[in-house]
Amino acid sequence: MKVDVLLGLQWGDEGKGKIVDVLTPEYDIIARFQGGPNAGHTLEFEGIKHVLHTIPSGIFHGNVINLIGNGVVIDPVVFQKELEKLAPFNIDVKQRLVVSRKAHLILPTHKLLDAASEASKGKNKIGSTLKGIGPTYMDKTGRNGLRVGDIFLPSFKDKYNALVEKHLNMLKHYEGFEYDLAELEGPWMEGINVLKGLTAVDSEQYLNDAMKSGKKILAEGAQGTMLDIDFGTYPYVTSSNTVTAGTCTGLGIAPSKIGDVIGIFKAYCTRVGSGPFPTELEDETGEKIRQEGREFGSTTGRPRRCGWIDLPAMKYAIMINGVTELAMMKADVLDTFDTIRACTKYKVDGVEQDYMPYDIDGVTIEPVYEDIPGWNKDLTGLSSFADAPEALKNYVNYLEQHLQVPVTTVSVGPDRKQTLATR
């Protein structure tokens, strides 16, 4: 058996949670491989909207194990709140959810460092979600981190106190930054006790044993390819590898065990936070997309920057990830547009090119567009792609020709039922 991968091809917020939820019945294990509570995976069904931050998006299905991998960073406070929101739905979390012992913990002082660092940057802010993600990954690579497995050790408090002391010394360098650590530590320790009540596993062994026994596994990514720490629009990126290769390091899966790679993208494009965005629309059209698509962060509530689809960035993401099939989300948001635009190449300092430049923030980029007729029809009631307007089918065909990967799924609304297979 091989592990299939589902991840985002843009700047995150593509709708990965919905598609994971739709695909979960085909799998035995859903395994999240990177990121932290800066993710907001939104699922909607039976008239209820759910937002998950750390827990994999297969949690609402019985007989499926949801695994939080070693590449994930966990905030015990956020995690406890997620579990509490699931409580009314009678989900047997202890049976459905397991956590890697090697996953790192976000400490209260990580969040303080995140806030202090971002505030010190002034107008050069990265656009951090202030969830402590960056500082936690810095401690991980600096070999100082605290892991889930540590909470079961007699030396846990000593390890915690040593790391907190290091952080407090670092915070002294930020003049004028005020905080109350004691207020944050109580809920954090409470969250640790909740975490202790779940099953902690050596996830790499767990998953490889599952593959040997014939179990089907879907790896779930967070954020998007253009936010990858190596291949995204650096430095305006997240702190982990959001691409397919992150599955290998974030779960302990060998590269030869990767199966299908499902790339998720919106019919247009959005971005949250700072950083370059070549197709951004800072006009009435961009605002219309934002309002029609309810483009506000599910984690932060921040308004998302909106623009037309960026095909050079998509081709780049498909190449990096080895994408084998595509899922187009939020097609219904474009229902009232007479014309849809697609960026097919860039003018970089006046010279045309069809690939991402290295210093995307230090050059003048002008998107070169092609116009595609819109469908001007309400898609939300569709139950079959065969019944879709010809203009929508033409848009899908247009994208397939440019991207050279089949679009196998089209989403026409937030509910899991509003998901159409094209083949």
Summary of the structure (lengths in Angstrom):
residues: 423
radius of gyration: 21.4
end to end distance: 24.0
largest distance: 65.0
contacts: 1487
relative contact order: 0.16
helix: 37%
strand: 23%
